[in-house]
């Protein structure tokens, strides 16, 4: 029987730190849940505030994206110690332990607790408590859909870090995932055990399909600067495509990718646009869902954010590996190079301006919005979570694995992307071609490590002689250790193999 876990109320801590620019007003859920969530304005502010932890430095604010690139050999620490602060030693040398691991666990459950409080309030008080006056039932359903989306995204990201993918779980015969938390533990005494990988993925899919059924097709959250920094129907469908891909439900992955591809609200960036789109204040035509970079969000640790960690005059710890940069053919805009400070918005990888780094290159996907500098107040960037190119890649992979979409082939999807990147067309599209195209297109967006990990045979052969042993398909590092503090308070948590 599925174990439905209960967790202590954490929403006040999350919501009190909401980003002022993201919200129409500061969230005020600082009292008990019963007192605060009494009307539509209250639950609307609560949902808005629940997005803020996604920008934390342990999540999309840096580590979740950049350390995964480091583990996968897309990124490296610079060879010169003048270009590193020592922050990314663990993902480079793979020295993870329960005492030193990725800290996403707590923030993921903060978000889950926050949205659970809203869902419970609506369930307990009834729709009529919120849908009155100028507020319609659909307005409330849109908020419910946002909650289900955020809960699904939180579970999915934690499952990808702290558990094996469905394919690897079967291969290594270890199926423990994360606890499913659907209700608030008001006693703070529950100690939930881990659910299985299959149970967690089923719950993620259930949450997303529920969100899809609730949300209006034209819904976009009001009162925020970047409309693509909140859940929409296409964002729900795009995340469903990705989850189905991880779960190897190929037809569903292709079907949901097609829904987004056919949506006229989105179009692929052209090769001419590509280098300049990464500094925009709000998401462009490819962006489906992103994290809005904003220094006034207390969770946005911009000193250790991607703009500073990939800046040669910032902390500079996360450089691009030669294993990655050598893959691009001549003319492919995705592999274009320049000098930081001179070619911002014109190239995708840069050297330092003083040329003191011995030819080291850094990604330009986070070169910033022009709101700061590396020596006084670091710049910030938006972090893209879902975009249109991924949908083409999802569909191509699904078709290679047996899915069928009328009038579409895997080759046509890959060449659609390549035509918009000044890359030569392919003549065939087997699994290896799709995997390579994903690496070229989605580098430094936090995909490649998880792309390797979601296949039974996925492994890493490190290109840097400074790195430790290669990771084979059954390596313990495909399921990173849960933080020790969680074991200290919950005796029912099992340990991942090797930790």
C-alpha positions in Angstrom: 0.0 0.0 0.0 1.3 3.5 -0.8 2.6 5.3 2.2 1.3 8.8 2.3 3.7 10.8 4.5 3.0 13.8 6.6 5.4 16.7 7.2 5.6 19.6 9.5 4.3 23.0 8.5 7.1 24.9 6.7 5.2 27.3 4.6 5.7 30.3 6.8 9.4 30.1 6.5 9.1 29.8 2.7 6.5 32.5 2.1 8.0 35.1 4.4 11.0 35.3 2.1 9.0 35.9 -1.1 10.5 38.0 -3.9 8.9 41.5 -3.8 9.3 41.9 -7.6 7.7 38.5 -8.2 4.7 39.2 -6.0 2.0 41.9 -6.2 2.5 42.2 -2.4 4.6 40.6 0.2 3.2 37.2 1.2 1.9 37.3 4.8 1.5 33.6 5.7 3.5 34.0 8.9 0.8 32.8 11.3 -0.8 29.5 11.5 -2.3 28.0 8.3 -5.8 28.0 9.7 -5.7 31.7 10.5 -4.0 32.9 7.3 -5.5 31.0 4.4 -9.0 32.4 4.7 -9.7 34.1 1.4 -8.6 34.2 -2.2 -6.0 36.9 -1.7 -4.4 34.8 1.0 -4.1 31.7 -1.0 -3.0 33.6 -4.1 -0.1 35.2 -2.2 0.8 31.8 -0.6 1.1 30.2 -4.0 3.1 33.1 -5.4 5.5 32.8 -2.5 6.0 29.1 -3.0 8.0 29.8 -6.2 10.7 31.7 -4.3 12.8 28.7 -3.0 13.3 27.5 -6.6 15.8 30.3 -6.9 17.8 29.1 -3.9 21.5 28.4 -4.5 21.0 24.7 -3.9 18.3 24.5 -6.6 17.9 26.4 -9.9 19.8 29.3 -8.3 23.1 27.4 -9.0 23.9 23.9 -7.7 21.2 21.8 -9.2 22.1 23.0 -12.6 25.9 23.6 -12.5 27.0 20.7 -10.3 25.1 18.3 -12.5 27.1 19.7 -15.5 30.3 19.2 -13.4 29.4 15.6 -12.6 28.6 14.8 -16.2 31.9 16.1 -17.6 30.3 19.1 -19.4 31.9 21.4 -16.9 35.3 21.5 -15.1 37.0 23.5 -12.4 39.6 25.7 -14.1 43.2 24.5 -14.3 44.4 27.8 -12.8 43.7 28.3 -9.1 43.3 32.0 -9.9 40.0 31.1 -11.5 38.3 29.1 -8.8 37.1 29.7 -5.2 37.0 26.0 -4.2 33.2 25.8 -4.1 32.8 23.0 -6.7 35.4 20.5 -5.4 32.8 17.9 -4.4 31.1 17.5 -7.8 34.5 17.6 -9.6 36.2 15.0 -7.4 33.0 13.2 -6.5 33.6 13.3 -2.8 29.9 13.3 -1.8 28.8 11.8 1.5 25.9 12.2 3.8 27.8 15.0 5.5 28.6 16.7 2.2 25.8 16.4 -0.3 23.4 18.5 -2.4 21.1 20.4 0.0 18.0 20.4 -2.2 16.0 18.1 0.1 14.9 20.7 2.6 13.9 23.3 0.1 12.0 20.8 -2.0 9.9 19.9 1.0 9.5 23.6 1.9 7.7 24.1 -1.4 5.7 20.9 -1.0 4.6 21.9 2.4 3.6 25.4 1.2 1.4 24.1 -1.6 0.0 21.3 0.5 -1.2 24.0 2.9 -3.1 25.7 0.1 -4.6 22.5 -1.3 -5.7 21.5 2.2 -7.3 24.9 2.9 -9.4 24.7 -0.2 -10.4 21.2 0.5 -11.3 21.9 4.2 -13.0 25.3 3.6 -14.7 24.5 0.3 -14.5 26.2 -3.0 -17.2 28.7 -1.9 -14.9 30.2 0.7 -12.6 31.5 -2.1 -14.8 31.7 -5.2 -17.0 34.7 -4.4 -17.4 38.3 -5.6 -15.2 38.8 -8.6 -13.3 35.6 -8.0 -14.6 32.6 -10.1 -14.2 28.9 -9.5 -11.8 28.8 -12.4 -9.6 31.4 -10.6 -9.3 29.1 -7.7 -8.7 26.0 -9.9 -5.8 27.9 -11.5 -4.2 28.2 -8.1 -4.8 24.6 -7.4 -3.1 23.7 -10.7 -0.1 25.8 -9.8 0.2 23.9 -6.5 0.1 20.5 -8.2 2.7 21.7 -10.7 5.0 22.9 -8.0 4.6 19.8 -6.0 5.3 17.6 -9.0 8.4 19.6 -10.0 9.8 19.4 -6.4 9.2 15.7 -6.2 10.7 15.1 -9.6 13.9 17.1 -9.0 14.5 15.4 -5.6 13.8 12.0 -7.1 16.4 12.7 -9.8 19.0 13.7 -7.3 18.5 11.3 -4.4 17.2 8.1 -6.2 17.9 6.1 -9.2 15.9 6.7 -12.4 13.2 4.1 -13.2 15.6 2.3 -15.6 18.6 2.3 -13.3 16.5 1.4 -10.3 15.5 -1.8 -12.1 19.0 -2.5 -13.2 20.7 -2.1 -9.8 17.7 -3.5 -7.9 17.3 -0.6 -5.5 13.9 1.1 -5.7 13.8 3.5 -2.7 13.0 7.0 -3.8 11.7 9.9 -1.6 8.8 10.1 0.8 5.5 11.1 -0.9 4.1 14.0 1.2 0.5 15.0 0.4 -0.6 16.3 3.8 0.7 18.6 6.5 1.9 16.9 9.7 0.6 19.4 12.3 2.1 17.3 15.1 5.6 17.5 13.6 6.1 13.9 14.8 5.7 11.8 11.6 8.8 10.0 10.3 7.9 9.0 6.7 9.7 6.2 5.0 10.8 6.4 1.4 8.3 5.4 -1.3 9.4 3.4 -4.3 10.5 4.9 -7.6 7.4 3.7 -9.3 5.1 5.2 -6.7 6.9 8.6 -6.8 6.7 8.8 -10.6 3.1 7.7 -10.5 2.4 10.5 -8.0 4.3 13.1 -10.1 2.3 12.1 -13.2 -1.0 12.2 -11.2 -0.2 15.7 -10.0 0.6 17.0 -13.4 -2.4 15.5 -15.1 -4.5 16.9 -12.3 -2.9 20.3 -12.9 -3.6 20.0 -16.6 -7.3 19.3 -16.0 -7.6 22.2 -13.7 -5.8 25.1 -15.4 -7.4 27.4 -17.9 -5.7 27.3 -21.3 -5.0 31.1 -21.3 -4.0 31.4 -17.6 -0.9 33.4 -16.8 -0.3 34.6 -13.2 -1.0 38.3 -12.7 1.2 40.8 -11.0 4.6 39.3 -11.9 7.4 40.7 -14.1 8.0 37.5 -16.0 4.9 35.6 -17.0 7.0 32.5 -17.8 8.3 32.3 -14.2 5.0 30.7 -13.1 3.1 27.6 -14.1 1.0 27.7 -17.3 -0.8 25.0 -19.2 2.1 24.6 -21.7 4.6 24.4 -18.7 2.5 21.6 -17.2 2.5 19.7 -20.6 6.2 20.3 -21.2 7.1 18.9 -17.7 4.8 15.9 -18.4 6.7 15.2 -21.6 10.0 15.2 -19.7 8.6 13.0 -16.9 7.2 10.5 -19.3 10.6 10.4 -21.1 12.3 9.6 -17.8 9.7 6.9 -17.2 10.2 5.6 -20.7 6.6 6.0 -21.6 7.6 6.9 -25.1 4.3 7.6 -26.8 3.1 9.8 -23.9 6.4 11.7 -24.0 6.0 12.3 -27.7 2.3 13.3 -27.4 2.9 15.9 -24.8 5.9 17.3 -26.6 3.7 17.6 -29.7 1.1 19.6 -27.7 3.7 22.2 -26.8 5.4 22.2 -30.3 2.0 22.9 -31.9 1.3 25.8 -29.6 1.7 29.0 -31.6 2.8 30.9 -28.5 6.3 29.3 -28.9 8.9 29.3 -31.6 12.5 28.2 -31.9 15.2 30.9 -31.6 17.1 31.5 -34.8 20.9 31.2 -35.1 21.1 35.0 -35.2 19.0 35.4 -32.0 20.6 32.5 -30.1 23.6 34.2 -28.4 21.7 37.2 -27.2 18.6 35.6 -25.7 20.2 34.5 -22.4 20.4 38.0 -20.9 16.7 38.9 -21.4 14.8 40.1 -18.3 11.8 38.0 -19.3 11.6 34.7 -21.2 11.7 34.8 -25.0 9.9 32.8 -27.6 11.4 29.4 -26.7 11.0 29.7 -23.0 8.2 27.7 -21.4 9.1 28.0 -17.8 12.0 29.6 -16.0 13.3 30.9 -12.7 13.3 34.7 -12.5 16.7 36.0 -11.3 16.1 38.8 -8.8 18.4 40.0 -6.1 15.5 41.0 -3.8 14.4 37.4 -3.6 16.0 36.3 -0.3 16.6 32.8 -1.8 18.5 34.2 -4.8 22.1 33.7 -3.6 23.5 35.8 -6.5 27.1 35.8 -5.1 27.1 32.0 -5.8 24.5 32.1 -8.6 25.2 30.9 -12.1 26.1 34.4 -13.4 29.0 34.6 -10.9 30.1 30.9 -10.9 30.5 31.0 -14.7 32.1 34.4 -15.0 35.9 34.5 -15.4 36.1 37.6 -13.2 33.6 36.2 -10.8 34.1 33.1 -8.8 34.7 31.3 -12.1 34.6 27.8 -10.6 32.4 26.3 -13.3 34.2 26.4 -16.7 33.3 24.4 -19.8 35.2 21.2 -20.4 37.1 20.6 -23.6 35.1 17.4 -23.9 32.0 19.6 -24.5 33.4 22.4 -26.5 35.2 20.1 -28.9 31.9 18.6 -30.0 30.6 21.5 -32.0 31.1 21.7 -35.7 32.5 24.9 -37.3 29.7 27.4 -37.8 27.3 25.9 -35.2 26.3 29.0 -33.2 26.1 26.9 -30.0 29.8 26.4 -30.1 30.8 30.0 -30.9 33.5 31.6 -28.8 34.5 35.1 -27.8 35.9 37.3 -25.0 34.0 38.0 -21.8 33.1 41.7 -21.6 33.6 42.2 -25.4 31.4 39.5 -27.0 28.6 39.2 -24.5 25.5 38.4 -26.5 27.5 37.4 -29.5 29.1 34.1 -28.5 28.2 31.1 -26.4 31.5 30.4 -24.8 34.1 33.0 -23.6 37.7 33.4 -22.5 38.6 35.9 -19.8 39.3 39.4 -21.0 42.9 39.5 -19.9 43.6 36.1 -21.4 45.2 34.8 -18.2 43.2 31.5 -18.1 45.3 29.5 -20.6 42.4 29.3 -23.0 39.8 28.2 -20.5 36.2 28.7 -21.7 33.1 29.5 -19.8 29.5 29.3 -20.9 27.7 32.5 -21.8 24.2 31.2 -21.0 24.3 33.1 -17.7 26.2 36.3 -18.6 23.6 38.4 -16.8 20.9 41.0 -17.3 23.3 43.9 -16.9 22.2 44.6 -13.3 25.6 44.3 -11.6 29.3 43.6 -12.0 31.5 40.8 -10.7 33.5 42.9 -8.3 30.8 44.7 -6.3 27.3 43.3 -6.8 27.2 40.2 -9.0 24.7 40.2 -11.9 21.8 37.8 -12.0 20.3 35.6 -14.8 17.1 33.8 -15.4 17.5 30.1 -15.3 15.5 28.2 -18.0 13.8 25.1 -16.8 11.7 24.2 -19.8 12.0 25.4 -23.4 10.9 24.4 -26.9 14.1 22.8 -28.1 13.8 20.2 -25.4 10.3 19.3 -26.7 11.7 18.6 -30.2 14.5 16.5 -28.6 12.0 14.6 -26.3 9.9 13.8 -29.3 12.8 12.7 -31.4 14.1 10.3 -28.7 10.6 9.0 -28.1 10.2 8.3 -31.9 13.5 6.5 -31.9 12.2 4.3 -29.2 8.9 3.4 -30.9 6.6 6.4 -30.5 4.7 7.6 -33.6 3.5 11.1 -34.5 1.9 11.6 -37.9 4.1 13.5 -40.4 7.1 13.6 -38.0 10.4 11.7 -37.8 13.2 11.8 -35.3 15.4 13.1 -38.1 13.1 15.9 -39.0 12.9 17.1 -35.4 16.7 17.0 -35.0 17.2 18.9 -38.3 14.6 21.5 -37.3 16.8 22.4 -34.4 20.1 22.2 -36.3 18.7 24.4 -39.1 18.1 27.1 -36.5 21.7 26.8 -35.1 23.7 27.0 -38.4 24.6 23.3 -38.0 24.7 21.0 -41.0 21.7 18.6 -41.5 22.0 15.0 -40.3 21.3 12.1 -42.6 20.2 9.7 -39.9 18.9 9.8 -36.4 19.6 6.9 -34.2 19.7 7.0 -30.4 23.3 8.2 -30.3 22.5 11.2 -32.6 19.6 12.2 -30.4 21.8 12.0 -27.2 24.5 14.1 -28.8 22.1 16.7 -30.0 20.7 17.0 -26.5 24.2 17.5 -25.1 24.9 20.2 -27.7 21.6 22.1 -27.3 21.0 21.8 -23.6 24.5 22.1 -22.2 24.8 24.0 -19.0 21.0 23.8 -18.4 21.2 20.9 -16.1 20.3 18.0 -18.4 23.2 15.9 -19.4 23.9 14.2 -16.0 20.3 13.3 -15.7 20.1 12.2 -19.4 22.9 9.8 -18.6 21.4 8.7 -15.4 17.9 7.9 -16.8 19.2 5.0 -19.0 20.2 1.7 -17.6 23.6 1.8 -19.4 24.4 5.5 -18.8 28.0 6.0 -17.6 30.6 8.8 -17.5 34.1 8.5 -18.9 35.9 11.6 -17.6 38.2 13.5 -20.0 40.2 15.4 -17.3 43.2 13.6 -15.9 42.6 15.4 -12.6 39.3 13.6 -12.1 38.7 10.4 -10.2 37.7 7.1 -11.6 35.1 7.0 -14.3 31.5 6.3 -13.3 30.0 3.0 -14.6 26.4 2.3 -15.1 25.9 1.0 -11.6 27.9 3.7 -9.7 26.5 4.8 -6.3 26.7 8.4 -7.5 23.6 8.1 -9.7 21.6 8.3 -6.4 23.4 10.9 -4.3 23.3 10.7 -0.5 20.4 12.2 1.4 21.7 14.8 3.9 22.7 13.4 7.3 20.5 15.8 9.2 17.4 14.1 7.7 18.6 10.7 9.1 19.2 12.4 12.5 15.5 13.3 12.7 13.9 10.4 10.8 14.9 6.9 11.7 12.7 5.4 8.9 14.8 6.7 6.0 16.8 4.1 4.2 20.3 4.9 3.0 21.3 4.8 -0.7 23.7 2.1 -1.7 27.3 3.0 -0.9 26.4 5.8 1.5 
